[in-house]
Amino acid sequence: MKNTRKYTTQIDAARKGILTPQMEEVLAHEPISQQDLMDKVARGHIAIPANRNHLNLKAAGVGSGLKTKINVNLGVSKDVCSFDAEMNKAHMAVEYKADAIMDLSVSGDTAGFRKRLVKEIPVMIGTVPIYDTLTRTGKAVKDITVDDWFETVEIHAGNGIDFVTLHAGFTRKCVDSLKANKRLCGIVSRGGAILFEWMVKTGNENPFYEHFDRLLDICEATDVCISLGDGLRPGAIKDSTDAPQIQELITLGELTKKAWERNVQVMIEGPGHVPLHEVEMNMKLQKKLCHNAPFYVLGPLVTDIGSGYDHITSAIGGAVAAMHGADFLCYVTPAEHLRLPSAEDVKEGIMASRIAAHAGDLAKGLPGADSLDYTMSKARGGMDWETQLECSIDPEKARAYRKSSQPSEKEVCTMCGDFCPMKRVAELL
């Protein structure tokens, strides 16, 4: 069938004044005008990751003036390799209202799983082609060629992946900065560590930086959004906001402009472990250096000691990050730093991130963000338990708690009983 499209990417369409079907889907769920949306897409301040090969995609926007989105990471490892289990997590993530899913698989039939994800999952899907290059080729890192790296990106684009994380800003200059500025935890990014090894052992520059135009050619062809990865994100509070992190961020800002010149959509990935008092500064610094491109953060985790509870340390940082400009939160589960997450871990991570995202939207004063809170509060004041349960972030869990401890009077709960302040005040008023 002849391609009748008059644009290449969402940015290209917005710059030509064309309202795409994906933009219409965003408008149906966001508190933004058509003109404002198209203007921000055209300027790169909003990204709509929507690969033309992802046929069942329900498009969502990420960026300025939109609801804060959340992403769910999943995928198999060598030690825990059940693609069926990961597929179940993916469907569960959609059920619990995640906005995106990233496949981080590093073993087995990654191509088959990726195609299955695209076929069955309607939310935007991301990958890290650097991982898959090792799995696909079976080569040692030092033996991987530039063509190997880019062939993987081409495969993922052809499979229908909506955004790819590529650590293109981690240059040899950053390597020098890392060596000169010793870290407590070194490199905690898997993709960053792989590229670091490749650059050190081959003596070459980062291929995605050196051949960035080649990357843009691939992404423009099917409208793949580049998520510029933070290979030098801090993995310890001690390492936060250091010279290597900022050096990479400066380069990401330069690459962002190059991508926009080619009508390629961009998101910027942000820091991991950041003390609470530095979160606001990190958000504003990124927005400044990367020209208000959408910001995608892992957490940030505000302490290093939350093992088993890192969905909480992440939600604390995520709420503050969203309040100060982060657009996209990558969830963290209780299993972070410990193991591959179970299905229950995934649910806990999703709920914590959704609460953080919503709290950030309330703080930003996003139009309509407080409507559900208003309904919940009105129901609490009126002791309307059914509405309270429906308004909960997790109605299923709320119902289970309510059912597990029944009060003698149906209007109250077993915490206060006859001492319920809502009941006493309502009677007096």
BELKA-V680402 format. One record per run of one state. SS is the DSSP state (hx for helix, st for strand, lp for the rest). FROM is the first residue (numbers start at 0). TO is the last residue. If there is no record, write none. Layout:
ss: [SS;SS]
from: [FROM;FROM]
to: [TO;TO]
This chain:
ss: [lp;hx;lp;hx;lp;hx;lp;st;lp;st;lp;st;lp;hx;lp;st;lp;hx;lp;st;lp;hx;lp;hx;lp;hx;lp;st;lp;hx;lp;hx;lp;hx;lp;hx;lp;st;lp;hx;lp;hx;lp;st;lp;st;lp;hx;lp;st;lp;st;lp;hx;lp;st;lp;hx;lp;hx;lp;hx;lp;hx;lp;hx;lp;hx;lp]
from: [0;9;15;20;27;33;43;45;47;61;63;68;74;82;95;99;103;109;120;123;127;128;137;140;143;145;159;162;166;171;180;189;202;206;210;211;222;224;228;236;239;242;261;265;269;272;273;275;289;293;298;300;301;309;323;327;330;342;364;370;381;384;391;394;404;416;419;420;428]
to: [8;14;19;26;32;42;44;46;60;62;67;73;81;94;98;102;108;119;122;126;127;136;139;142;144;158;161;165;170;179;188;201;205;209;210;221;223;227;235;238;241;260;264;268;271;272;274;288;292;297;299;300;308;322;326;329;341;363;369;380;383;390;393;403;415;418;419;427;428]
